[in-house]
Amino acid sequence: MAQYERTLIAERRRRGGLAKLRTGTLAPWTRVPSGSRVDPNRPRAPRGVQVDPAEGAVIQEICARYLADGATLGAVVAALKQR
């Protein structure tokens, strides 16, 4: 009986989480994305996500370097190590 109850609870939690994801009230991550910060009172709320100025600048630089013509991941890593 207890195993059946655990199965029911797990299924209800899964369905509830999916419903929150669909309505946009639950963020799909468990760790904060790089270059971002969240509201400490509501860490899984998508509306509380903000770009961290310092980390966001680094992430933008990495993306810009990678998207440049002829760029490779190795070249991006080498440039970051050099800095």
PDB file of N, CA, C and O in Angstrom:
ATOM      1  N   MET A   1       0.825  -1.195   0.000  1.00  0.00           N
ATOM      2  CA  MET A   1       0.000   0.000   0.000  1.00  0.00           C
ATOM      3  C   MET A   1       0.873   1.265   0.000  1.00  0.00           C
ATOM      4  O   MET A   1       0.582   2.225  -0.713  1.00  0.00           O
ATOM      5  N   ALA A   2       1.937   1.255   0.801  1.00  0.00           N
ATOM      6  CA  ALA A   2       2.810   2.418   0.885  1.00  0.00           C
ATOM      7  C   ALA A   2       3.496   2.687  -0.454  1.00  0.00           C
ATOM      8  O   ALA A   2       3.659   3.840  -0.853  1.00  0.00           O
ATOM      9  N   GLN A   3       3.891   1.628  -1.138  1.00  0.00           N
ATOM     10  CA  GLN A   3       4.542   1.793  -2.441  1.00  0.00           C
ATOM     11  C   GLN A   3       3.569   2.413  -3.447  1.00  0.00           C
ATOM     12  O   GLN A   3       3.962   3.265  -4.244  1.00  0.00           O
ATOM     13  N   TYR A   4       2.339   2.002  -3.414  1.00  0.00           N
ATOM     14  CA  TYR A   4       1.317   2.566  -4.290  1.00  0.00           C
ATOM     15  C   TYR A   4       1.131   4.056  -4.005  1.00  0.00           C
ATOM     16  O   TYR A   4       1.024   4.854  -4.936  1.00  0.00           O
ATOM     17  N   GLU A   5       1.093   4.433  -2.743  1.00  0.00           N
ATOM     18  CA  GLU A   5       0.947   5.845  -2.362  1.00  0.00           C
ATOM     19  C   GLU A   5       2.147   6.658  -2.856  1.00  0.00           C
ATOM     20  O   GLU A   5       1.975   7.765  -3.366  1.00  0.00           O
ATOM     21  N   ARG A   6       3.356   6.117  -2.709  1.00  0.00           N
ATOM     22  CA  ARG A   6       4.554   6.824  -3.199  1.00  0.00           C
ATOM     23  C   ARG A   6       4.468   7.049  -4.700  1.00  0.00           C
ATOM     24  O   ARG A   6       4.836   8.114  -5.196  1.00  0.00           O
ATOM     25  N   THR A   7       3.981   6.048  -5.421  1.00  0.00           N
ATOM     26  CA  THR A   7       3.835   6.176  -6.869  1.00  0.00           C
ATOM     27  C   THR A   7       2.834   7.269  -7.214  1.00  0.00           C
ATOM     28  O   THR A   7       3.079   8.078  -8.110  1.00  0.00           O
ATOM     29  N   LEU A   8       1.707   7.296  -6.507  1.00  0.00           N
ATOM     30  CA  LEU A   8       0.704   8.338  -6.748  1.00  0.00           C
ATOM     31  C   LEU A   8       1.255   9.730  -6.456  1.00  0.00           C
ATOM     32  O   LEU A   8       1.032  10.660  -7.232  1.00  0.00           O
ATOM     33  N   ILE A   9       1.973   9.880  -5.347  1.00  0.00           N
ATOM     34  CA  ILE A   9       2.542  11.177  -4.971  1.00  0.00           C
ATOM     35  C   ILE A   9       3.558  11.626  -6.010  1.00  0.00           C
ATOM     36  O   ILE A   9       3.564  12.790  -6.411  1.00  0.00           O
ATOM     37  N   ALA A  10       4.413  10.713  -6.447  1.00  0.00           N
ATOM     38  CA  ALA A  10       5.426  11.063  -7.453  1.00  0.00           C
ATOM     39  C   ALA A  10       4.766  11.507  -8.754  1.00  0.00           C
ATOM     40  O   ALA A  10       5.215  12.469  -9.377  1.00  0.00           O
ATOM     41  N   GLU A  11       3.718  10.825  -9.164  1.00  0.00           N
ATOM     42  CA  GLU A  11       3.020  11.189 -10.396  1.00  0.00           C
ATOM     43  C   GLU A  11       2.347  12.552 -10.262  1.00  0.00           C
ATOM     44  O   GLU A  11       2.389  13.356 -11.193  1.00  0.00           O
ATOM     45  N   ARG A  12       1.735  12.813  -9.125  1.00  0.00           N
ATOM     46  CA  ARG A  12       1.095  14.123  -8.907  1.00  0.00           C
ATOM     47  C   ARG A  12       2.128  15.246  -8.911  1.00  0.00           C
ATOM     48  O   ARG A  12       1.882  16.311  -9.476  1.00  0.00           O
ATOM     49  N   ARG A  13       3.283  15.016  -8.284  1.00  0.00           N
ATOM     50  CA  ARG A  13       4.338  16.038  -8.277  1.00  0.00           C
ATOM     51  C   ARG A  13       4.850  16.295  -9.694  1.00  0.00           C
ATOM     52  O   ARG A  13       5.081  17.443 -10.071  1.00  0.00           O
ATOM     53  N   ARG A  14       5.029  15.231 -10.478  1.00  0.00           N
ATOM     54  CA  ARG A  14       5.504  15.382 -11.845  1.00  0.00           C
ATOM     55  C   ARG A  14       4.514  16.179 -12.676  1.00  0.00           C
ATOM     56  O   ARG A  14       4.903  17.097 -13.398  1.00  0.00           O
ATOM     57  N   ARG A  15       3.223  15.831 -12.577  1.00  0.00           N
ATOM     58  CA  ARG A  15       2.206  16.559 -13.329  1.00  0.00           C
ATOM     59  C   ARG A  15       2.100  18.013 -12.873  1.00  0.00           C
ATOM     60  O   ARG A  15       1.917  18.908 -13.698  1.00  0.00           O
ATOM     61  N   GLY A  16       2.214  18.251 -11.575  1.00  0.00           N
ATOM     62  CA  GLY A  16       2.160  19.623 -11.070  1.00  0.00           C
ATOM     63  C   GLY A  16       3.336  20.458 -11.565  1.00  0.00           C
ATOM     64  O   GLY A  16       3.167  21.621 -11.931  1.00  0.00           O
ATOM     65  N   GLY A  17       4.524  19.865 -11.578  1.00  0.00           N
ATOM     66  CA  GLY A  17       5.699  20.580 -12.084  1.00  0.00           C
ATOM     67  C   GLY A  17       5.569  20.901 -13.560  1.00  0.00           C
ATOM     68  O   GLY A  17       5.907  22.005 -13.987  1.00  0.00           O
ATOM     69  N   LEU A  18       5.079  19.942 -14.350  1.00  0.00           N
ATOM     70  CA  LEU A  18       4.884  20.194 -15.775  1.00  0.00           C
ATOM     71  C   LEU A  18       3.849  21.293 -16.007  1.00  0.00           C
ATOM     72  O   LEU A  18       4.012  22.124 -16.900  1.00  0.00           O
ATOM     73  N   ALA A  19       2.789  21.297 -15.207  1.00  0.00           N
ATOM     74  CA  ALA A  19       1.770  22.340 -15.347  1.00  0.00           C
ATOM     75  C   ALA A  19       2.359  23.715 -15.035  1.00  0.00           C
ATOM     76  O   ALA A  19       2.056  24.687 -15.727  1.00  0.00           O
ATOM     77  N   LYS A  20       3.193  23.804 -14.008  1.00  0.00           N
ATOM     78  CA  LYS A  20       3.821  25.088 -13.673  1.00  0.00           C
ATOM     79  C   LYS A  20       4.781  25.532 -14.773  1.00  0.00           C
ATOM     80  O   LYS A  20       4.848  26.720 -15.089  1.00  0.00           O
ATOM     81  N   LEU A  21       5.532  24.585 -15.364  1.00  0.00           N
ATOM     82  CA  LEU A  21       6.414  24.940 -16.470  1.00  0.00           C
ATOM     83  C   LEU A  21       5.625  25.491 -17.645  1.00  0.00           C
ATOM     84  O   LEU A  21       6.028  26.480 -18.256  1.00  0.00           O
ATOM     85  N   ARG A  22       4.507  24.859 -17.963  1.00  0.00           N
ATOM     86  CA  ARG A  22       3.685  25.305 -19.098  1.00  0.00           C
ATOM     87  C   ARG A  22       3.095  26.698 -18.878  1.00  0.00           C
ATOM     88  O   ARG A  22       2.962  27.466 -19.831  1.00  0.00           O
ATOM     89  N   THR A  23       2.745  27.028 -17.654  1.00  0.00           N
ATOM     90  CA  THR A  23       2.154  28.342 -17.380  1.00  0.00           C
ATOM     91  C   THR A  23       3.207  29.420 -17.154  1.00  0.00           C
ATOM     92  O   THR A  23       2.875  30.602 -17.066  1.00  0.00           O
ATOM     93  N   GLY A  24       4.489  29.017 -17.058  1.00  0.00           N
ATOM     94  CA  GLY A  24       5.554  29.995 -16.885  1.00  0.00           C
ATOM     95  C   GLY A  24       5.771  30.435 -15.454  1.00  0.00           C
ATOM     96  O   GLY A  24       6.357  31.492 -15.222  1.00  0.00           O
ATOM     97  N   THR A  25       5.319  29.660 -14.495  1.00  0.00           N
ATOM     98  CA  THR A  25       5.516  30.034 -13.094  1.00  0.00           C
ATOM     99  C   THR A  25       6.656  29.259 -12.443  1.00  0.00           C
ATOM    100  O   THR A  25       6.933  29.450 -11.259  1.00  0.00           O
ATOM    101  N   LEU A  26       7.317  28.390 -13.196  1.00  0.00           N
ATOM    102  CA  LEU A  26       8.432  27.615 -12.669  1.00  0.00           C
ATOM    103  C   LEU A  26       9.526  27.572 -13.715  1.00  0.00           C
ATOM    104  O   LEU A  26       9.275  27.208 -14.864  1.00  0.00           O
ATOM    105  N   ALA A  27      10.729  27.937 -13.331  1.00  0.00           N
ATOM    106  CA  ALA A  27      11.851  27.911 -14.259  1.00  0.00           C
ATOM    107  C   ALA A  27      12.302  26.472 -14.484  1.00  0.00           C
ATOM    108  O   ALA A  27      12.238  25.656 -13.565  1.00  0.00           O
ATOM    109  N   PRO A  28      12.759  26.148 -15.696  1.00  0.00           N
ATOM    110  CA  PRO A  28      13.122  24.767 -15.999  1.00  0.00           C
ATOM    111  C   PRO A  28      14.506  24.355 -15.508  1.00  0.00           C
ATOM    112  O   PRO A  28      14.952  23.254 -15.828  1.00  0.00           O
ATOM    113  N   TRP A  29      15.190  25.179 -14.757  1.00  0.00           N
ATOM    114  CA  TRP A  29      16.529  24.828 -14.292  1.00  0.00           C
ATOM    115  C   TRP A  29      16.557  24.610 -12.785  1.00  0.00           C
ATOM    116  O   TRP A  29      15.681  25.073 -12.055  1.00  0.00           O
ATOM    117  N   THR A  30      17.581  23.897 -12.339  1.00  0.00           N
ATOM    118  CA  THR A  30      17.794  23.736 -10.904  1.00  0.00           C
ATOM    119  C   THR A  30      18.958  24.597 -10.454  1.00  0.00           C
ATOM    120  O   THR A  30      19.060  24.945  -9.278  1.00  0.00           O
ATOM    121  N   ARG A  31      19.836  24.941 -11.385  1.00  0.00           N
ATOM    122  CA  ARG A  31      20.930  25.875 -11.114  1.00  0.00           C
ATOM    123  C   ARG A  31      20.731  27.111 -11.976  1.00  0.00           C
ATOM    124  O   ARG A  31      20.213  27.022 -13.089  1.00  0.00           O
ATOM    125  N   VAL A  32      21.137  28.248 -11.469  1.00  0.00           N
ATOM    126  CA  VAL A  32      20.970  29.512 -12.185  1.00  0.00           C
ATOM    127  C   VAL A  32      21.844  29.497 -13.442  1.00  0.00           C
ATOM    128  O   VAL A  32      23.008  29.102 -13.369  1.00  0.00           O
ATOM    129  N   PRO A  33      21.308  29.918 -14.592  1.00  0.00           N
ATOM    130  CA  PRO A  33      22.122  29.974 -15.806  1.00  0.00           C
ATOM    131  C   PRO A  33      23.305  30.927 -15.633  1.00  0.00           C
ATOM    132  O   PRO A  33      23.206  31.919 -14.910  1.00  0.00           O
ATOM    133  N   SER A  34      24.409  30.628 -16.291  1.00  0.00           N
ATOM    134  CA  SER A  34      25.601  31.474 -16.211  1.00  0.00           C
ATOM    135  C   SER A  34      25.271  32.890 -16.663  1.00  0.00           C
ATOM    136  O   SER A  34      24.549  33.090 -17.640  1.00  0.00           O
ATOM    137  N   GLY A  35      25.801  33.856 -15.951  1.00  0.00           N
ATOM    138  CA  GLY A  35      25.581  35.249 -16.291  1.00  0.00           C
ATOM    139  C   GLY A  35      24.278  35.820 -15.761  1.00  0.00           C
ATOM    140  O   GLY A  35      23.911  36.946 -16.097  1.00  0.00           O
ATOM    141  N   SER A  36      23.586  35.062 -14.947  1.00  0.00           N
ATOM    142  CA  SER A  36      22.289  35.502 -14.431  1.00  0.00           C
ATOM    143  C   SER A  36      22.256  35.408 -12.912  1.00  0.00           C
ATOM    144  O   SER A  36      23.089  34.749 -12.289  1.00  0.00           O
ATOM    145  N   ARG A  37      21.291  36.071 -12.350  1.00  0.00           N
ATOM    146  CA  ARG A  37      21.007  35.927 -10.917  1.00  0.00           C
ATOM    147  C   ARG A  37      19.495  35.948 -10.755  1.00  0.00           C
ATOM    148  O   ARG A  37      18.766  36.463 -11.602  1.00  0.00           O
ATOM    149  N   VAL A  38      19.045  35.377  -9.650  1.00  0.00           N
ATOM    150  CA  VAL A  38      17.606  35.275  -9.413  1.00  0.00           C
ATOM    151  C   VAL A  38      17.260  35.932  -8.091  1.00  0.00           C
ATOM    152  O   VAL A  38      18.128  36.211  -7.264  1.00  0.00           O
ATOM    153  N   ASP A  39      15.973  36.170  -7.913  1.00  0.00           N
ATOM    154  CA  ASP A  39      15.464  36.697  -6.653  1.00  0.00           C
ATOM    155  C   ASP A  39      15.658  35.625  -5.588  1.00  0.00           C
ATOM    156  O   ASP A  39      15.138  34.521  -5.746  1.00  0.00           O
ATOM    157  N   PRO A  40      16.395  35.912  -4.496  1.00  0.00           N
ATOM    158  CA  PRO A  40      16.646  34.890  -3.487  1.00  0.00           C
ATOM    159  C   PRO A  40      15.385  34.374  -2.795  1.00  0.00           C
ATOM    160  O   PRO A  40      15.388  33.260  -2.273  1.00  0.00           O
ATOM    161  N   ASN A  41      14.324  35.151  -2.781  1.00  0.00           N
ATOM    162  CA  ASN A  41      13.079  34.708  -2.156  1.00  0.00           C
ATOM    163  C   ASN A  41      12.287  33.754  -3.054  1.00  0.00           C
ATOM    164  O   ASN A  41      11.507  32.937  -2.564  1.00  0.00           O
ATOM    165  N   ARG A  42      12.490  33.861  -4.371  1.00  0.00           N
ATOM    166  CA  ARG A  42      11.785  32.997  -5.325  1.00  0.00           C
ATOM    167  C   ARG A  42      12.770  32.559  -6.404  1.00  0.00           C
ATOM    168  O   ARG A  42      12.704  33.051  -7.531  1.00  0.00           O
ATOM    169  N   PRO A  43      13.689  31.637  -6.078  1.00  0.00           N
ATOM    170  CA  PRO A  43      14.752  31.279  -7.018  1.00  0.00           C
ATOM    171  C   PRO A  43      14.296  30.536  -8.266  1.00  0.00           C
ATOM    172  O   PRO A  43      15.042  30.497  -9.244  1.00  0.00           O
ATOM    173  N   ARG A  44      13.119  29.951  -8.274  1.00  0.00           N
ATOM    174  CA  ARG A  44      12.660  29.214  -9.463  1.00  0.00           C
ATOM    175  C   ARG A  44      11.643  30.005 -10.280  1.00  0.00           C
ATOM    176  O   ARG A  44      11.061  29.469 -11.223  1.00  0.00           O
ATOM    177  N   ALA A  45      11.422  31.272  -9.932  1.00  0.00           N
ATOM    178  CA  ALA A  45      10.463  32.090 -10.675  1.00  0.00           C
ATOM    179  C   ALA A  45      11.149  32.706 -11.893  1.00  0.00           C
ATOM    180  O   ALA A  45      12.125  33.438 -11.731  1.00  0.00           O
ATOM    181  N   PRO A  46      10.668  32.434 -13.104  1.00  0.00           N
ATOM    182  CA  PRO A  46      11.312  32.961 -14.310  1.00  0.00           C
ATOM    183  C   PRO A  46      11.339  34.481 -14.373  1.00  0.00           C
ATOM    184  O   PRO A  46      12.254  35.057 -14.962  1.00  0.00           O
ATOM    185  N   ARG A  47      10.352  35.141 -13.776  1.00  0.00           N
ATOM    186  CA  ARG A  47      10.312  36.605 -13.841  1.00  0.00           C
ATOM    187  C   ARG A  47      11.360  37.257 -12.946  1.00  0.00           C
ATOM    188  O   ARG A  47      11.650  38.444 -13.101  1.00  0.00           O
ATOM    189  N   GLY A  48      11.932  36.500 -12.013  1.00  0.00           N
ATOM    190  CA  GLY A  48      12.941  37.047 -11.120  1.00  0.00           C
ATOM    191  C   GLY A  48      14.356  36.949 -11.652  1.00  0.00           C
ATOM    192  O   GLY A  48      15.301  37.337 -10.966  1.00  0.00           O
ATOM    193  N   VAL A  49      14.519  36.437 -12.861  1.00  0.00           N
ATOM    194  CA  VAL A  49      15.859  36.278 -13.445  1.00  0.00           C
ATOM    195  C   VAL A  49      16.327  37.608 -14.005  1.00  0.00           C
ATOM    196  O   VAL A  49      15.605  38.269 -14.752  1.00  0.00           O
ATOM    197  N   GLN A  50      17.548  37.997 -13.638  1.00  0.00           N
ATOM    198  CA  GLN A  50      18.163  39.222 -14.144  1.00  0.00           C
ATOM    199  C   GLN A  50      19.580  38.910 -14.588  1.00  0.00           C
ATOM    200  O   GLN A  50      20.214  37.995 -14.062  1.00  0.00           O
ATOM    201  N   VAL A  51      20.073  39.660 -15.546  1.00  0.00           N
ATOM    202  CA  VAL A  51      21.441  39.485 -16.006  1.00  0.00           C
ATOM    203  C   VAL A  51      22.377  40.122 -14.990  1.00  0.00           C
ATOM    204  O   VAL A  51      22.213  41.284 -14.620  1.00  0.00           O
ATOM    205  N   ASP A  52      23.357  39.351 -14.547  1.00  0.00           N
ATOM    206  CA  ASP A  52      24.384  39.883 -13.650  1.00  0.00           C
ATOM    207  C   ASP A  52      25.322  40.726 -14.517  1.00  0.00           C
ATOM    208  O   ASP A  52      25.846  40.217 -15.508  1.00  0.00           O
ATOM    209  N   PRO A  53      25.549  41.991 -14.176  1.00  0.00           N
ATOM    210  CA  PRO A  53      26.342  42.861 -15.053  1.00  0.00           C
ATOM    211  C   PRO A  53      27.744  42.329 -15.353  1.00  0.00           C
ATOM    212  O   PRO A  53      28.166  42.341 -16.509  1.00  0.00           O
ATOM    213  N   ALA A  54      28.464  41.866 -14.345  1.00  0.00           N
ATOM    214  CA  ALA A  54      29.833  41.400 -14.559  1.00  0.00           C
ATOM    215  C   ALA A  54      29.862  40.081 -15.326  1.00  0.00           C
ATOM    216  O   ALA A  54      30.547  39.962 -16.342  1.00  0.00           O
ATOM    217  N   GLU A  55      29.121  39.099 -14.840  1.00  0.00           N
ATOM    218  CA  GLU A  55      29.118  37.795 -15.503  1.00  0.00           C
ATOM    219  C   GLU A  55      28.458  37.871 -16.880  1.00  0.00           C
ATOM    220  O   GLU A  55      28.882  37.187 -17.811  1.00  0.00           O
ATOM    221  N   GLY A  56      27.439  38.689 -17.006  1.00  0.00           N
ATOM    222  CA  GLY A  56      26.756  38.840 -18.288  1.00  0.00           C
ATOM    223  C   GLY A  56      27.680  39.391 -19.360  1.00  0.00           C
ATOM    224  O   GLY A  56      27.599  38.981 -20.518  1.00  0.00           O
ATOM    225  N   ALA A  57      28.554  40.314 -18.991  1.00  0.00           N
ATOM    226  CA  ALA A  57      29.503  40.871 -19.954  1.00  0.00           C
ATOM    227  C   ALA A  57      30.469  39.798 -20.448  1.00  0.00           C
ATOM    228  O   ALA A  57      30.805  39.752 -21.631  1.00  0.00           O
ATOM    229  N   VAL A  58      30.911  38.941 -19.541  1.00  0.00           N
ATOM    230  CA  VAL A  58      31.825  37.857 -19.930  1.00  0.00           C
ATOM    231  C   VAL A  58      31.117  36.879 -20.860  1.00  0.00           C
ATOM    232  O   VAL A  58      31.691  36.450 -21.861  1.00  0.00           O
ATOM    233  N   ILE A  59      29.892  36.528 -20.542  1.00  0.00           N
ATOM    234  CA  ILE A  59      29.124  35.601 -21.388  1.00  0.00           C
ATOM    235  C   ILE A  59      28.906  36.204 -22.769  1.00  0.00           C
ATOM    236  O   ILE A  59      29.017  35.500 -23.774  1.00  0.00           O
ATOM    237  N   GLN A  60      28.600  37.489 -22.833  1.00  0.00           N
ATOM    238  CA  GLN A  60      28.421  38.150 -24.127  1.00  0.00           C
ATOM    239  C   GLN A  60      29.714  38.134 -24.929  1.00  0.00           C
ATOM    240  O   GLN A  60      29.689  37.920 -26.141  1.00  0.00           O
ATOM    241  N   GLU A  61      30.843  38.359 -24.264  1.00  0.00           N
ATOM    242  CA  GLU A  61      32.132  38.325 -24.955  1.00  0.00           C
ATOM    243  C   GLU A  61      32.424  36.930 -25.501  1.00  0.00           C
ATOM    244  O   GLU A  61      32.886  36.787 -26.633  1.00  0.00           O
ATOM    245  N   ILE A  62      32.155  35.906 -24.698  1.00  0.00           N
ATOM    246  CA  ILE A  62      32.381  34.534 -25.146  1.00  0.00           C
ATOM    247  C   ILE A  62      31.542  34.229 -26.387  1.00  0.00           C
ATOM    248  O   ILE A  62      32.041  33.664 -27.360  1.00  0.00           O
ATOM    249  N   CYS A  63      30.268  34.608 -26.343  1.00  0.00           N
ATOM    250  CA  CYS A  63      29.386  34.360 -27.486  1.00  0.00           C
ATOM    251  C   CYS A  63      29.831  35.129 -28.719  1.00  0.00           C
ATOM    252  O   CYS A  63      29.827  34.588 -29.825  1.00  0.00           O
ATOM    253  N   ALA A  64      30.214  36.384 -28.537  1.00  0.00           N
ATOM    254  CA  ALA A  64      30.663  37.194 -29.675  1.00  0.00           C
ATOM    255  C   ALA A  64      31.921  36.610 -30.292  1.00  0.00           C
ATOM    256  O   ALA A  64      32.040  36.546 -31.515  1.00  0.00           O
ATOM    257  N   ARG A  65      32.862  36.182 -29.454  1.00  0.00           N
ATOM    258  CA  ARG A  65      34.089  35.570 -29.986  1.00  0.00           C
ATOM    259  C   ARG A  65      33.780  34.275 -30.732  1.00  0.00           C
ATOM    260  O   ARG A  65      34.347  34.012 -31.792  1.00  0.00           O
ATOM    261  N   TYR A  66      32.889  33.480 -30.180  1.00  0.00           N
ATOM    262  CA  TYR A  66      32.566  32.204 -30.811  1.00  0.00           C
ATOM    263  C   TYR A  66      31.843  32.394 -32.137  1.00  0.00           C
ATOM    264  O   TYR A  66      32.061  31.630 -33.078  1.00  0.00           O
ATOM    265  N   LEU A  67      30.985  33.406 -32.221  1.00  0.00           N
ATOM    266  CA  LEU A  67      30.228  33.647 -33.445  1.00  0.00           C
ATOM    267  C   LEU A  67      31.033  34.364 -34.517  1.00  0.00           C
ATOM    268  O   LEU A  67      30.580  34.470 -35.657  1.00  0.00           O
ATOM    269  N   ALA A  68      32.224  34.862 -34.174  1.00  0.00           N
ATOM    270  CA  ALA A  68      33.083  35.521 -35.165  1.00  0.00           C
ATOM    271  C   ALA A  68      33.501  34.492 -36.220  1.00  0.00           C
ATOM    272  O   ALA A  68      33.614  33.300 -35.933  1.00  0.00           O
ATOM    273  N   ASP A  69      33.727  34.974 -37.438  1.00  0.00           N
ATOM    274  CA  ASP A  69      34.110  34.075 -38.532  1.00  0.00           C
ATOM    275  C   ASP A  69      35.392  33.315 -38.202  1.00  0.00           C
ATOM    276  O   ASP A  69      36.388  33.896 -37.772  1.00  0.00           O
ATOM    277  N   GLY A  70      35.340  32.022 -38.410  1.00  0.00           N
ATOM    278  CA  GLY A  70      36.529  31.187 -38.219  1.00  0.00           C
ATOM    279  C   GLY A  70      36.880  30.899 -36.772  1.00  0.00           C
ATOM    280  O   GLY A  70      37.948  30.348 -36.507  1.00  0.00           O
ATOM    281  N   ALA A  71      36.027  31.248 -35.834  1.00  0.00           N
ATOM    282  CA  ALA A  71      36.331  31.024 -34.423  1.00  0.00           C
ATOM    283  C   ALA A  71      36.105  29.559 -34.060  1.00  0.00           C
ATOM    284  O   ALA A  71      35.217  28.893 -34.594  1.00  0.00           O
ATOM    285  N   THR A  72      36.930  29.083 -33.143  1.00  0.00           N
ATOM    286  CA  THR A  72      36.766  27.733 -32.615  1.00  0.00           C
ATOM    287  C   THR A  72      36.653  27.840 -31.100  1.00  0.00           C
ATOM    288  O   THR A  72      37.007  28.858 -30.507  1.00  0.00           O
ATOM    289  N   LEU A  73      36.159  26.785 -30.494  1.00  0.00           N
ATOM    290  CA  LEU A  73      36.073  26.783 -29.034  1.00  0.00           C
ATOM    291  C   LEU A  73      37.464  26.889 -28.422  1.00  0.00           C
ATOM    292  O   LEU A  73      37.651  27.554 -27.403  1.00  0.00           O
ATOM    293  N   GLY A  74      38.431  26.236 -29.042  1.00  0.00           N
ATOM    294  CA  GLY A  74      39.806  26.309 -28.544  1.00  0.00           C
ATOM    295  C   GLY A  74      40.348  27.734 -28.568  1.00  0.00           C
ATOM    296  O   GLY A  74      41.042  28.149 -27.639  1.00  0.00           O
ATOM    297  N   ALA A  75      40.037  28.486 -29.622  1.00  0.00           N
ATOM    298  CA  ALA A  75      40.488  29.874 -29.716  1.00  0.00           C
ATOM    299  C   ALA A  75      39.823  30.739 -28.642  1.00  0.00           C
ATOM    300  O   ALA A  75      40.462  31.617 -28.061  1.00  0.00           O
ATOM    301  N   VAL A  76      38.555  30.488 -28.387  1.00  0.00           N
ATOM    302  CA  VAL A  76      37.840  31.246 -27.355  1.00  0.00           C
ATOM    303  C   VAL A  76      38.444  30.951 -25.985  1.00  0.00           C
ATOM    304  O   VAL A  76      38.664  31.871 -25.198  1.00  0.00           O
ATOM    305  N   VAL A  77      38.713  29.681 -25.691  1.00  0.00           N
ATOM    306  CA  VAL A  77      39.303  29.309 -24.419  1.00  0.00           C
ATOM    307  C   VAL A  77      40.691  29.913 -24.278  1.00  0.00           C
ATOM    308  O   VAL A  77      41.045  30.407 -23.207  1.00  0.00           O
ATOM    309  N   ALA A  78      41.479  29.879 -25.344  1.00  0.00           N
ATOM    310  CA  ALA A  78      42.829  30.458 -25.299  1.00  0.00           C
ATOM    311  C   ALA A  78      42.780  31.950 -25.008  1.00  0.00           C
ATOM    312  O   ALA A  78      43.600  32.462 -24.246  1.00  0.00           O
ATOM    313  N   ALA A  79      41.818  32.654 -25.614  1.00  0.00           N
ATOM    314  CA  ALA A  79      41.679  34.108 -25.396  1.00  0.00           C
ATOM    315  C   ALA A  79      41.287  34.383 -23.954  1.00  0.00           C
ATOM    316  O   ALA A  79      41.786  35.327 -23.341  1.00  0.00           O
ATOM    317  N   LEU A  80      40.392  33.560 -23.408  1.00  0.00           N
ATOM    318  CA  LEU A  80      39.982  33.762 -21.998  1.00  0.00           C
ATOM    319  C   LEU A  80      41.123  33.475 -21.046  1.00  0.00           C
ATOM    320  O   LEU A  80      41.296  34.186 -20.056  1.00  0.00           O
ATOM    321  N   LYS A  81      41.907  32.442 -21.329  1.00  0.00           N
ATOM    322  CA  LYS A  81      43.056  32.124 -20.474  1.00  0.00           C
ATOM    323  C   LYS A  81      44.095  33.229 -20.534  1.00  0.00           C
ATOM    324  O   LYS A  81      44.729  33.542 -19.526  1.00  0.00           O
ATOM    325  N   GLN A  82      44.274  33.820 -21.705  1.00  0.00           N
ATOM    326  CA  GLN A  82      45.243  34.885 -21.874  1.00  0.00           C
ATOM    327  C   GLN A  82      44.844  36.121 -21.063  1.00  0.00           C
ATOM    328  O   GLN A  82      45.705  36.816 -20.523  1.00  0.00           O
ATOM    329  N   ARG A  83      43.548  36.390 -20.980  1.00  0.00           N
ATOM    330  CA  ARG A  83      43.061  37.530 -20.191  1.00  0.00           C
ATOM    331  C   ARG A  83      43.278  37.280 -18.743  1.00  0.00           C
ATOM    332  O   ARG A  83      42.935  38.121 -17.913  1.00  0.00           O
TER     333      ARG A  83
END
